[in-house]
Each structure stands twice: as C-alpha cells, then as structure tokens.
Amino acid sequence: MNPAIDRPLTDSQIHEFETEGFTLLDNALDKNMLGNLDRDLNEWVTESRNHKNSYGEQIDGRPRFSLEPDHCYESPALRRIASPVELSLSYLHVMRHGLAVNAVAQLIGPNIKFNNAKINLKHPGMATKIDFHQDFMFEPHSNDDLITVLYFLDELTPDNGPLEIVPGSHRGPLYDHWHDGVFTGSVSPAVAASAQDNAISCFGSAGSACLMSTRLLHGSAPNRSSEPRTLYIVEYCAEDAYPLQANHIPSKFAGEIVCGEPTNRVRCSDYDMEFPEFPTGASFFEQQARQT
C-alpha cells in the first residue's frame, strides 16, 4: 500500500473541502497521463477546423463538439467536448484511475461511481464566459454527495480565465437557475454580484486538479491572455446517490463504480429545487446565452 496514492489528501485538505467546499490536488496527473490527454485534445482541435457548426453526436443525438459562434478554420474556437471518455482510452483511463478518484473516496467514499465528463476549452482571446452557477442545479440526485474534479490541462493564470469560486457557498442555499420562466443555467444578477465580490481565483500548474462540491458557487471569466486554458472535468457521486433526471452529459459509462463496491442502497437528503431544463444543444453554453 502506498499512502500517498491510496490517501492523497491530507487532513488539512479534507478539512478545507468540508469548510470551504473545495481543495487543490497537486500533481493529480503524471507526465505521461498529461501528455496523452494533450495529444488527443490537439487532434480534436485540429479536426474542428473543418466544421462550421457544432458537430459529432452524443449517445442522445445532440452534438458532441460545441463551437463558439466565431469559430473558423484560421482561428478554431472549440469550447466543449462532451463525454470524451467514449472517444479516448486516455481520458477513460484518467476517469477510472486518476489520483483524484482516491481523493474523492476520502471525501464522500468509500464507494464511488462515475457521473459524467467533459472538456471545457478557452483558446487565447476566446470570449467564453461562464456565469456563476451550482453544478447540482443541472443534475439533481437523491443526495448531494457529488464532487466535480477539474483537471488543469494548462497552467491556470490570472489572465487566462481561471476558475472563480465562492468559498463556503456549498453550505448555503441552492439558488434558482430559472428566471422569468427561462432556465439560464446561472444564478440571478443579484446573487452573481455578491458571488463576484466574494470569489477567489484558482491558479495551478498543468496536471493539478481542483476538487469541488457540487453545491459550490463558481464561474470563470473570458481568456484575455495569449495562452490556452483547458479543463478536463470529471464528476463523481457517492454510490448511494441516484439521479432524479436524465444525465445532461450522457455516457455509456455513467453509473460505473470506480472505487469500492455496490451496496444496493439509496440515500436521500433534504433539499428543494426546481428541475433543470434538459439541454437541446451541444452544451449549457447555449442556455447561459439566454440570460435575461
């Protein structure tokens, strides 16, 4: 047994997650893992040059590759790849065997299953902005023991659109993401203003990861630098958390146990929320674009 691998989080990191709703894990990806992910990603970006609109197909028929409106051959602006675990053995391997799997088990374990995965990209000068939101509002489960792992495929700097989080907000309310009858995939302007005032930015080297509670308020600004910013985002849930709505990033691997064993039990927590609107486009970027 290697304690550094089997229990990668220290007691102080576990305490930080419990109190602040997140913690950072250095060296979550080794050099080979990171290189393999970058190789496949570069192939997808190159392929995107040959398309004018979002393309590919998820298992529910929606486009898999989401493009910015100003995407073109000369300046590709691929912004989302849904469920890359179905396309790449390298991404599938990290989902199943990355160091963060054991870290998640320390926080909500011991039995963990995969929920969904995606890649979010911000190329240099890319206008994509992600408004403040809570992941749980897109994916209600019987309980809220869900953790989002954000692997940094590039260094996150102050200028390239780093993750912005509101420490401790996971202990607060679940905020409405519906406004005037429209599901905007984000909190109200008043909540967003307060969140911005209290937010901190997460920086880190390529290969690091941020582990984040599904209830934590977070967002990110556009990439205003000359460097890319790419996140491989994998979400896990406790084995006894069951979805109450269809997975908004469907995968044939959803529900696969990556740590521990099945229990045939369901656990319910006390909360109240309005069901999200199931996306019809390639990603939730289209929903956030409808902000009123």
C-alpha positions in Angstrom: 0.0 0.0 0.0 1.3 3.5 -0.9 -0.4 6.0 1.4 0.4 8.9 -1.0 -1.7 7.2 -3.7 -4.3 5.5 -1.6 -4.9 8.6 0.5 -3.6 11.6 -1.5 -5.4 14.2 0.6 -4.0 15.4 3.9 -6.2 16.0 7.0 -5.9 19.8 6.3 -7.1 19.3 2.7 -10.1 17.3 3.9 -10.9 20.0 6.4 -10.6 22.6 3.7 -13.1 20.8 1.5 -15.5 20.4 4.3 -15.4 24.1 5.3 -14.7 25.8 2.0 -16.2 23.4 -0.5 -13.0 22.8 -2.5 -9.4 21.7 -2.3 -6.5 21.6 -4.7 -4.6 18.5 -5.5 -1.1 19.0 -6.9 0.3 16.5 -9.4 -3.0 14.8 -10.0 -1.8 13.8 -13.4 1.7 12.4 -14.1 3.7 13.5 -17.1 2.6 10.5 -19.3 -1.1 11.0 -18.4 -1.0 14.7 -19.2 0.9 14.1 -22.5 -1.7 11.5 -23.6 -4.6 13.8 -22.9 -2.9 16.7 -24.7 -2.2 14.6 -27.7 -5.9 13.6 -28.1 -7.1 17.1 -27.4 -4.8 18.6 -30.1 -6.3 16.1 -32.6 -9.8 17.2 -31.8 -8.9 20.9 -32.1 -7.3 20.3 -35.5 -10.4 18.4 -36.6 -12.7 21.2 -35.5 -11.2 23.5 -38.2 -13.1 21.5 -40.8 -16.5 22.3 -39.3 -18.6 25.5 -39.2 -21.2 24.4 -36.6 -21.2 22.2 -33.6 -20.8 18.6 -34.8 -20.4 15.0 -33.8 -23.0 13.0 -31.9 -23.6 12.2 -28.2 -25.5 9.0 -27.4 -28.7 11.0 -27.1 -28.2 12.6 -30.6 -27.0 16.0 -29.5 -23.8 17.4 -30.9 -20.6 16.3 -29.0 -18.3 19.1 -30.1 -19.5 22.6 -29.3 -18.1 25.6 -31.2 -18.1 29.3 -30.4 -20.2 31.4 -32.8 -17.0 33.0 -34.3 -15.2 29.7 -34.8 -13.4 29.4 -38.1 -10.6 27.4 -39.8 -8.0 30.1 -39.2 -9.0 30.6 -35.6 -10.6 27.5 -34.2 -12.8 28.1 -31.1 -13.8 24.6 -29.9 -15.3 25.3 -26.4 -16.7 21.9 -25.2 -16.2 18.2 -25.9 -18.9 16.2 -24.2 -18.1 12.8 -22.7 -14.5 12.4 -24.1 -14.3 9.1 -22.2 -16.2 7.5 -25.1 -13.7 8.7 -27.7 -10.3 8.3 -25.9 -8.8 5.5 -23.9 -6.5 8.1 -22.3 -9.4 10.1 -21.0 -11.2 6.9 -19.9 -8.1 5.8 -18.0 -7.9 9.0 -16.1 -11.6 8.9 -15.2 -11.1 5.4 -13.8 -7.6 5.5 -12.4 -6.6 9.1 -11.8 -5.3 10.1 -8.4 -8.4 12.2 -7.8 -10.5 9.0 -7.7 -8.9 8.1 -4.4 -9.2 11.7 -3.2 -12.9 11.7 -3.9 -13.3 8.4 -1.9 -11.6 10.2 1.1 -14.3 12.9 0.9 -17.5 11.0 0.1 -16.4 7.4 0.0 -15.7 4.6 0.2 -18.0 3.6 -2.7 -17.8 6.0 -5.7 -19.4 5.9 -9.2 -18.8 8.0 -12.3 -21.5 10.5 -13.3 -20.2 12.4 -16.4 -17.2 14.1 -18.0 -16.4 16.9 -20.4 -13.6 19.2 -21.6 -14.0 22.9 -21.4 -11.6 25.0 -23.6 -10.8 28.6 -23.7 -8.4 29.4 -26.5 -6.4 32.7 -26.4 -8.7 35.6 -26.7 -11.8 33.3 -26.6 -14.8 35.2 -25.4 -16.4 32.3 -23.5 -17.5 33.4 -20.0 -19.2 31.1 -17.6 -21.6 32.8 -15.3 -21.9 31.8 -11.6 -23.8 28.6 -11.1 -24.0 25.4 -9.0 -23.4 22.1 -10.7 -26.1 20.4 -8.6 -28.8 22.5 -10.3 -28.1 20.7 -13.6 -28.2 17.2 -12.1 -30.5 16.5 -9.1 -29.7 13.3 -7.3 -31.2 11.6 -4.2 -28.4 13.2 -2.2 -25.8 15.9 -2.9 -22.6 13.9 -2.3 -21.3 14.8 -5.8 -17.8 16.1 -6.4 -16.5 17.8 -9.6 -12.9 17.1 -10.4 -11.3 19.8 -12.6 -8.0 18.6 -14.1 -5.8 21.5 -15.3 -4.5 20.6 -18.8 -2.9 24.0 -19.0 -1.5 26.3 -16.3 -4.2 28.4 -14.8 -3.1 32.1 -14.6 -4.8 35.3 -13.5 -5.4 36.2 -17.2 -6.5 33.1 -19.0 -9.9 32.7 -17.5 -9.2 30.7 -14.3 -11.9 29.0 -12.2 -13.6 31.5 -9.8 -15.2 30.0 -6.7 -17.0 31.3 -3.7 -15.5 29.6 -0.6 -18.1 28.2 1.8 -21.0 28.7 -0.5 -21.7 25.0 -0.6 -23.1 25.4 2.9 -25.6 28.0 1.7 -28.8 27.7 -0.3 -29.4 26.1 -3.7 -30.1 29.1 -5.9 -32.7 29.3 -8.6 -31.3 28.9 -12.1 -34.7 29.7 -13.7 -35.5 33.4 -14.2 -38.7 34.8 -15.7 -39.6 31.3 -16.9 -36.3 30.8 -18.6 -33.6 28.3 -17.5 -30.5 30.4 -17.8 -28.1 27.9 -16.1 -26.9 30.6 -13.7 -27.9 32.5 -10.6 -29.7 35.8 -10.6 -27.8 39.0 -11.2 -28.1 40.0 -7.6 -26.6 36.7 -6.4 -24.0 36.8 -9.1 -22.9 40.3 -7.9 -22.5 39.1 -4.4 -20.7 36.0 -5.6 -18.2 38.1 -7.6 -17.5 40.2 -4.6 -16.6 37.1 -2.5 -15.0 34.9 -5.2 -11.4 33.8 -5.3 -9.5 32.6 -8.4 -7.9 29.1 -8.5 -4.4 29.0 -10.0 -2.3 26.0 -10.6 0.2 24.2 -12.9 -0.8 21.8 -15.6 -1.5 18.4 -14.1 -3.1 19.8 -10.9 -6.7 19.5 -10.1 -9.4 21.2 -8.1 -12.0 19.0 -6.2 -15.2 21.0 -5.8 -18.5 20.4 -4.1 -21.5 20.2 -6.4 -23.2 22.9 -4.4 -20.3 25.4 -4.6 -20.9 28.7 -6.5 -18.4 29.1 -9.3 -17.8 30.5 -12.7 -15.0 31.9 -14.9 -14.0 34.9 -16.9 -13.0 35.0 -20.6 -9.4 34.2 -21.6 -7.7 37.5 -22.1 -4.2 36.1 -22.5 -2.1 34.6 -25.3 -2.2 31.2 -23.6 -4.9 28.5 -23.7 -6.9 27.3 -20.7 -8.3 23.8 -20.8 -10.0 21.8 -18.1 -10.9 18.1 -18.2 -13.9 17.9 -15.9 -15.0 14.6 -14.3 -17.9 14.3 -11.9 -18.3 11.5 -9.4 -21.0 10.7 -6.9 -21.5 8.6 -3.9 -22.6 5.1 -4.9 -25.9 5.5 -3.0 -26.7 8.8 -4.8 -29.2 8.1 -7.6 -30.1 10.6 -10.5 -33.6 12.1 -10.4 -33.4 13.2 -14.0 -31.7 12.2 -17.2 -27.9 12.8 -17.3 -27.3 16.1 -19.1 -24.0 14.7 -20.4 -24.9 11.1 -21.1 -22.4 8.3 -21.3 -22.4 4.6 -21.6 -20.1 4.6 -18.6 -22.5 6.6 -16.3 -23.0 4.8 -13.0 -19.8 2.7 -13.3 -18.3 2.1 -9.9 -14.7 3.3 -9.9 -14.0 2.8 -6.3 -15.5 0.4 -3.7 -18.5 -1.8 -4.4 -22.2 -1.7 -4.9 -24.5 -1.6 -1.9 -28.0 -1.7 -3.4 -28.9 1.2 -1.1 -30.2 4.6 -1.9 -29.6 7.6 0.5 -31.8 10.7 0.4 -31.0 14.2 1.7 -33.4 17.0 2.4 -33.4 19.8 -0.2 -35.8 21.6 -2.5 -35.2 22.7 -6.1 -36.8 23.1 -9.5 -35.9 20.6 -12.1 -33.4 21.9 -14.7 -34.3 22.2 -18.3 -32.7 19.4 -20.2 -30.4 20.9 -22.9 -31.3 20.5 -26.5 -28.0 22.0 -27.8 -24.4 20.8 -27.6 -23.8 22.2 -24.1 -25.1 24.5 -21.4 -23.4 27.5 -23.1 -26.5 27.9 -25.2 -28.6 28.0 -22.1 -26.4 30.6 -20.4 -26.5 32.7 -23.6 -30.2 33.2 -22.9 -29.6 35.2 -19.8 -32.3 37.8 -19.5 
